[in-house]
Amino acid sequence: MRKFLVVYEKTKTGYSSYVPDLPGVIATGKTKEKVEKNIFEAIQFHLQGLKEEKLPIPKPQAESEVLVFAVN
């Protein structure tokens, strides 16, 4: 079992997402729920491909933190 950081970004037409520890794994969707479903499927597909090719699954390295700043 591995946990991967997923970054979600609001766009003009919906949402996009990517996984910093899995380069090339991206997804989009018109709603947050749709992009969440799409990125989950993209991660599964990518990991299955690595497994079939007998390539190592990367260990998660990315971390996140929310910093709060006062803006005057």
N, CA, C and O atoms as CSV, one atom per row, in Angstrom:
chain,resi,resn,atom,element,x,y,z
A,1,MET,N,N,0.853,-1.177,0.000
A,1,MET,CA,C,0.000,0.000,0.000
A,1,MET,C,C,0.893,1.232,0.000
A,1,MET,O,O,1.797,1.350,0.827
A,2,ARG,N,N,0.640,2.142,-0.923
A,2,ARG,CA,C,1.393,3.399,-1.000
A,2,ARG,C,C,0.421,4.563,-1.059
A,2,ARG,O,O,-0.697,4.434,-1.558
A,3,LYS,N,N,0.858,5.688,-0.550
A,3,LYS,CA,C,0.082,6.924,-0.621
A,3,LYS,C,C,0.851,7.898,-1.493
A,3,LYS,O,O,2.046,8.111,-1.289
A,4,PHE,N,N,0.164,8.493,-2.472
A,4,PHE,CA,C,0.779,9.474,-3.351
A,4,PHE,C,C,0.062,10.809,-3.209
A,4,PHE,O,O,-1.167,10.862,-3.153
A,5,LEU,N,N,0.833,11.876,-3.151
A,5,LEU,CA,C,0.281,13.214,-3.112
A,5,LEU,C,C,-0.337,13.541,-4.462
A,5,LEU,O,O,0.296,13.344,-5.499
A,6,VAL,N,N,-1.562,14.036,-4.457
A,6,VAL,CA,C,-2.241,14.490,-5.667
A,6,VAL,C,C,-2.493,15.986,-5.507
A,6,VAL,O,O,-3.024,16.428,-4.489
A,7,VAL,N,N,-2.110,16.759,-6.517
A,7,VAL,CA,C,-2.321,18.201,-6.509
A,7,VAL,C,C,-3.504,18.517,-7.423
A,7,VAL,O,O,-3.536,18.098,-8.580
A,8,TYR,N,N,-4.470,19.261,-6.892
A,8,TYR,CA,C,-5.643,19.688,-7.656
A,8,TYR,C,C,-5.555,21.187,-7.888
A,8,TYR,O,O,-5.195,21.950,-6.991
A,9,GLU,N,N,-5.888,21.594,-9.106
A,9,GLU,CA,C,-5.885,23.015,-9.428
A,9,GLU,C,C,-7.175,23.376,-10.150
A,9,GLU,O,O,-7.611,22.662,-11.053
A,10,LYS,N,N,-7.783,24.484,-9.749
A,10,LYS,CA,C,-8.973,24.996,-10.426
A,10,LYS,C,C,-8.525,25.653,-11.717
A,10,LYS,O,O,-7.550,26.403,-11.728
A,11,THR,N,N,-9.234,25.376,-12.813
A,11,THR,CA,C,-8.929,25.984,-14.106
A,11,THR,C,C,-10.144,26.773,-14.588
A,11,THR,O,O,-11.179,26.793,-13.923
A,12,LYS,N,N,-10.017,27.412,-15.727
A,12,LYS,CA,C,-11.148,28.162,-16.284
A,12,LYS,C,C,-12.307,27.246,-16.674
A,12,LYS,O,O,-13.463,27.667,-16.676
A,13,THR,N,N,-11.994,26.001,-17.001
A,13,THR,CA,C,-13.035,25.087,-17.489
A,13,THR,C,C,-13.346,23.943,-16.530
A,13,THR,O,O,-14.168,23.086,-16.852
A,14,GLY,N,N,-12.719,23.910,-15.377
A,14,GLY,CA,C,-12.965,22.824,-14.431
A,14,GLY,C,C,-11.795,22.649,-13.489
A,14,GLY,O,O,-11.409,23.579,-12.780
A,15,TYR,N,N,-11.227,21.439,-13.485
A,15,TYR,CA,C,-10.117,21.115,-12.596
A,15,TYR,C,C,-9.069,20.305,-13.334
A,15,TYR,O,O,-9.374,19.600,-14.297
A,16,SER,N,N,-7.830,20.412,-12.875
A,16,SER,CA,C,-6.755,19.541,-13.343
A,16,SER,C,C,-6.063,18.971,-12.115
A,16,SER,O,O,-6.177,19.509,-11.015
A,17,SER,N,N,-5.347,17.877,-12.319
A,17,SER,CA,C,-4.636,17.255,-11.206
A,17,SER,C,C,-3.391,16.551,-11.735
A,17,SER,O,O,-3.317,16.164,-12.902
A,18,TYR,N,N,-2.425,16.399,-10.849
A,18,TYR,CA,C,-1.210,15.659,-11.193
A,18,TYR,C,C,-0.618,15.055,-9.932
A,18,TYR,O,O,-0.971,15.424,-8.813
A,19,VAL,N,N,0.299,14.109,-10.148
A,19,VAL,CA,C,0.939,13.385,-9.052
A,19,VAL,C,C,2.445,13.639,-9.157
A,19,VAL,O,O,3.095,13.079,-10.040
A,20,PRO,N,N,3.013,14.468,-8.278
A,20,PRO,CA,C,4.430,14.816,-8.386
A,20,PRO,C,C,5.375,13.610,-8.421
A,20,PRO,O,O,6.408,13.659,-9.089
A,21,ASP,N,N,5.042,12.548,-7.724
A,21,ASP,CA,C,5.927,11.383,-7.669
A,21,ASP,C,C,5.741,10.419,-8.841
A,21,ASP,O,O,6.480,9.443,-8.966
A,22,LEU,N,N,4.760,10.691,-9.694
A,22,LEU,CA,C,4.519,9.849,-10.869
A,22,LEU,C,C,4.464,10.761,-12.094
A,22,LEU,O,O,3.379,11.096,-12.568
A,23,PRO,N,N,5.623,11.160,-12.607
A,23,PRO,CA,C,5.658,12.087,-13.740
A,23,PRO,C,C,4.792,11.596,-14.901
A,23,PRO,O,O,4.831,10.425,-15.279
A,24,GLY,N,N,4.018,12.518,-15.450
A,24,GLY,CA,C,3.158,12.191,-16.585
A,24,GLY,C,C,1.768,11.749,-16.194
A,24,GLY,O,O,0.894,11.638,-17.054
A,25,VAL,N,N,1.538,11.494,-14.914
A,25,VAL,CA,C,0.207,11.081,-14.464
A,25,VAL,C,C,-0.584,12.350,-14.157
A,25,VAL,O,O,-0.361,13.021,-13.149
A,26,ILE,N,N,-1.519,12.655,-15.064
A,26,ILE,CA,C,-2.339,13.850,-14.955
A,26,ILE,C,C,-3.783,13.498,-15.275
A,26,ILE,O,O,-4.058,12.449,-15.857
A,27,ALA,N,N,-4.696,14.369,-14.897
A,27,ALA,CA,C,-6.098,14.180,-15.237
A,27,ALA,C,C,-6.802,15.528,-15.187
A,27,ALA,O,O,-6.341,16.469,-14.540
A,28,THR,N,N,-7.926,15.597,-15.885
A,28,THR,CA,C,-8.761,16.791,-15.861
A,28,THR,C,C,-10.213,16.376,-15.662
A,28,THR,O,O,-10.562,15.204,-15.802
A,29,GLY,N,N,-11.043,17.338,-15.338
A,29,GLY,CA,C,-12.465,17.077,-15.204
A,29,GLY,C,C,-13.221,18.372,-15.014
A,29,GLY,O,O,-12.670,19.359,-14.526
A,30,LYS,N,N,-14.479,18.364,-15.398
A,30,LYS,CA,C,-15.303,19.574,-15.259
A,30,LYS,C,C,-15.639,19.872,-13.800
A,30,LYS,O,O,-15.868,21.027,-13.441
A,31,THR,N,N,-15.670,18.830,-12.950
A,31,THR,CA,C,-15.965,19.010,-11.533
A,31,THR,C,C,-14.845,18.399,-10.708
A,31,THR,O,O,-14.051,17.604,-11.211
A,32,LYS,N,N,-14.788,18.776,-9.437
A,32,LYS,CA,C,-13.776,18.205,-8.537
A,32,LYS,C,C,-13.985,16.701,-8.410
A,32,LYS,O,O,-13.018,15.940,-8.389
A,33,GLU,N,N,-15.240,16.270,-8.326
A,33,GLU,CA,C,-15.532,14.838,-8.209
A,33,GLU,C,C,-15.043,14.074,-9.442
A,33,GLU,O,O,-14.513,12.970,-9.321
A,34,LYS,N,N,-15.224,14.665,-10.627
A,34,LYS,CA,C,-14.804,13.990,-11.864
A,34,LYS,C,C,-13.283,13.902,-11.952
A,34,LYS,O,O,-12.747,12.863,-12.336
A,35,VAL,N,N,-12.582,14.980,-11.601
A,35,VAL,CA,C,-11.126,14.930,-11.675
A,35,VAL,C,C,-10.563,13.959,-10.631
A,35,VAL,O,O,-9.551,13.304,-10.881
A,36,GLU,N,N,-11.204,13.862,-9.473
A,36,GLU,CA,C,-10.766,12.892,-8.458
A,36,GLU,C,C,-10.890,11.468,-9.001
A,36,GLU,O,O,-9.979,10.658,-8.829
A,37,LYS,N,N,-11.995,11.163,-9.643
A,37,LYS,CA,C,-12.198,9.841,-10.244
A,37,LYS,C,C,-11.165,9.587,-11.344
A,37,LYS,O,O,-10.571,8.511,-11.420
A,38,ASN,N,N,-10.965,10.593,-12.188
A,38,ASN,CA,C,-10.039,10.436,-13.308
A,38,ASN,C,C,-8.598,10.248,-12.852
A,38,ASN,O,O,-7.882,9.427,-13.426
A,39,ILE,N,N,-8.152,10.988,-11.832
A,39,ILE,CA,C,-6.765,10.839,-11.387
A,39,ILE,C,C,-6.566,9.504,-10.688
A,39,ILE,O,O,-5.500,8.900,-10.806
A,40,PHE,N,N,-7.573,9.036,-9.964
A,40,PHE,CA,C,-7.483,7.722,-9.330
A,40,PHE,C,C,-7.293,6.644,-10.400
A,40,PHE,O,O,-6.450,5.759,-10.254
A,41,GLU,N,N,-8.079,6.723,-11.473
A,41,GLU,CA,C,-7.956,5.756,-12.558
A,41,GLU,C,C,-6.608,5.882,-13.266
A,41,GLU,O,O,-6.019,4.876,-13.663
A,42,ALA,N,N,-6.117,7.117,-13.427
A,42,ALA,CA,C,-4.821,7.328,-14.074
A,42,ALA,C,C,-3.686,6.730,-13.245
A,42,ALA,O,O,-2.758,6.135,-13.793
A,43,ILE,N,N,-3.762,6.889,-11.932
A,43,ILE,CA,C,-2.745,6.306,-11.051
A,43,ILE,C,C,-2.783,4.785,-11.146
A,43,ILE,O,O,-1.741,4.144,-11.288
A,44,GLN,N,N,-3.973,4.207,-11.068
A,44,GLN,CA,C,-4.105,2.748,-11.163
A,44,GLN,C,C,-3.526,2.241,-12.478
A,44,GLN,O,O,-2.787,1.257,-12.494
A,45,PHE,N,N,-3.857,2.905,-13.571
A,45,PHE,CA,C,-3.373,2.507,-14.890
A,45,PHE,C,C,-1.848,2.573,-14.957
A,45,PHE,O,O,-1.201,1.657,-15.465
A,46,HIS,N,N,-1.285,3.658,-14.444
A,46,HIS,CA,C,0.174,3.836,-14.459
A,46,HIS,C,C,0.875,2.763,-13.623
A,46,HIS,O,O,1.855,2.168,-14.070
A,47,LEU,N,N,0.371,2.518,-12.413
A,47,LEU,CA,C,0.997,1.516,-11.545
A,47,LEU,C,C,0.888,0.118,-12.145
A,47,LEU,O,O,1.820,-0.679,-12.036
A,48,GLN,N,N,-0.242,-0.182,-12.776
A,48,GLN,CA,C,-0.403,-1.487,-13.431
A,48,GLN,C,C,0.605,-1.632,-14.571
A,48,GLN,O,O,1.184,-2.702,-14.757
A,49,GLY,N,N,0.812,-0.564,-15.327
A,49,GLY,CA,C,1.800,-0.593,-16.407
A,49,GLY,C,C,3.210,-0.827,-15.886
A,49,GLY,O,O,3.971,-1.595,-16.474
A,50,LEU,N,N,3.562,-0.168,-14.784
A,50,LEU,CA,C,4.881,-0.396,-14.188
A,50,LEU,C,C,5.034,-1.850,-13.756
A,50,LEU,O,O,6.078,-2.470,-13.963
A,51,LYS,N,N,3.985,-2.375,-13.157
A,51,LYS,CA,C,4.014,-3.762,-12.684
A,51,LYS,C,C,4.186,-4.731,-13.854
A,51,LYS,O,O,4.997,-5.654,-13.783
A,52,GLU,N,N,3.425,-4.522,-14.926
A,52,GLU,CA,C,3.512,-5.402,-16.095
A,52,GLU,C,C,4.885,-5.350,-16.747
A,52,GLU,O,O,5.368,-6.359,-17.261
A,53,GLU,N,N,5.517,-4.182,-16.730
A,53,GLU,CA,C,6.850,-4.017,-17.312
A,53,GLU,C,C,7.963,-4.390,-16.332
A,53,GLU,O,O,9.150,-4.276,-16.638
A,54,LYS,N,N,7.542,-4.842,-15.136
A,54,LYS,CA,C,8.491,-5.217,-14.088
A,54,LYS,C,C,9.425,-4.062,-13.709
A,54,LYS,O,O,10.612,-4.256,-13.447
A,55,LEU,N,N,8.856,-2.871,-13.690
A,55,LEU,CA,C,9.594,-1.678,-13.284
A,55,LEU,C,C,9.233,-1.349,-11.845
A,55,LEU,O,O,8.128,-1.657,-11.400
A,56,PRO,N,N,10.148,-0.727,-11.114
A,56,PRO,CA,C,9.854,-0.417,-9.709
A,56,PRO,C,C,8.798,0.676,-9.576
A,56,PRO,O,O,8.743,1.613,-10.373
A,57,ILE,N,N,7.978,0.536,-8.567
A,57,ILE,CA,C,7.006,1.571,-8.241
A,57,ILE,C,C,7.720,2.586,-7.357
A,57,ILE,O,O,8.256,2.223,-6.310
A,58,PRO,N,N,7.735,3.849,-7.765
A,58,PRO,CA,C,8.466,4.859,-6.990
A,58,PRO,C,C,7.939,4.989,-5.569
A,58,PRO,O,O,6.739,4.875,-5.320
A,59,LYS,N,N,8.848,5.227,-4.655
A,59,LYS,CA,C,8.445,5.512,-3.283
A,59,LYS,C,C,8.036,6.973,-3.220
A,59,LYS,O,O,8.732,7.837,-3.753
A,60,PRO,N,N,6.920,7.255,-2.578
A,60,PRO,CA,C,6.477,8.651,-2.476
A,60,PRO,C,C,7.513,9.527,-1.785
A,60,PRO,O,O,8.057,9.167,-0.741
A,61,GLN,N,N,7.774,10.678,-2.383
A,61,GLN,CA,C,8.734,11.640,-1.831
A,61,GLN,C,C,8.081,12.995,-1.575
A,61,GLN,O,O,8.510,13.734,-0.688
A,62,ALA,N,N,7.048,13.323,-2.347
A,62,ALA,CA,C,6.426,14.646,-2.273
A,62,ALA,C,C,5.662,14.821,-0.969
A,62,ALA,O,O,5.043,13.892,-0.452
A,63,GLU,N,N,5.727,16.025,-0.465
A,63,GLU,CA,C,4.966,16.410,0.725
A,63,GLU,C,C,4.266,17.725,0.420
A,63,GLU,O,O,4.618,18.427,-0.528
A,64,SER,N,N,3.286,18.041,1.223
A,64,SER,CA,C,2.623,19.328,1.032
A,64,SER,C,C,2.362,19.979,2.378
A,64,SER,O,O,2.332,19.332,3.426
A,65,GLU,N,N,2.178,21.269,2.301
A,65,GLU,CA,C,1.870,22.037,3.494
A,65,GLU,C,C,1.174,23.308,3.036
A,65,GLU,O,O,1.497,23.859,1.983
A,66,VAL,N,N,0.234,23.761,3.817
A,66,VAL,CA,C,-0.449,25.012,3.529
A,66,VAL,C,C,0.123,26.076,4.461
A,66,VAL,O,O,0.101,25.922,5.682
A,67,LEU,N,N,0.624,27.135,3.883
A,67,LEU,CA,C,1.157,28.249,4.654
A,67,LEU,C,C,0.151,29.389,4.586
A,67,LEU,O,O,-0.412,29.659,3.525
A,68,VAL,N,N,-0.072,30.046,5.688
A,68,VAL,CA,C,-1.030,31.145,5.754
A,68,VAL,C,C,-0.266,32.450,5.916
A,68,VAL,O,O,0.611,32.563,6.772
A,69,PHE,N,N,-0.602,33.428,5.094
A,69,PHE,CA,C,0.043,34.728,5.129
A,69,PHE,C,C,-1.003,35.818,5.307
A,69,PHE,O,O,-2.094,35.745,4.741
A,70,ALA,N,N,-0.667,36.813,6.085
A,70,ALA,CA,C,-1.515,37.990,6.212
A,70,ALA,C,C,-1.229,38.887,5.024
A,70,ALA,O,O,-0.073,39.200,4.740
A,71,VAL,N,N,-2.264,39.297,4.338
A,71,VAL,CA,C,-2.119,40.186,3.185
A,71,VAL,C,C,-2.863,41.474,3.508
A,71,VAL,O,O,-4.067,41.468,3.762
A,72,ASN,N,N,-2.131,42.566,3.494
A,72,ASN,CA,C,-2.739,43.864,3.834
A,72,ASN,C,C,-3.251,44.553,2.599
A,72,ASN,O,O,-3.794,45.654,2.686
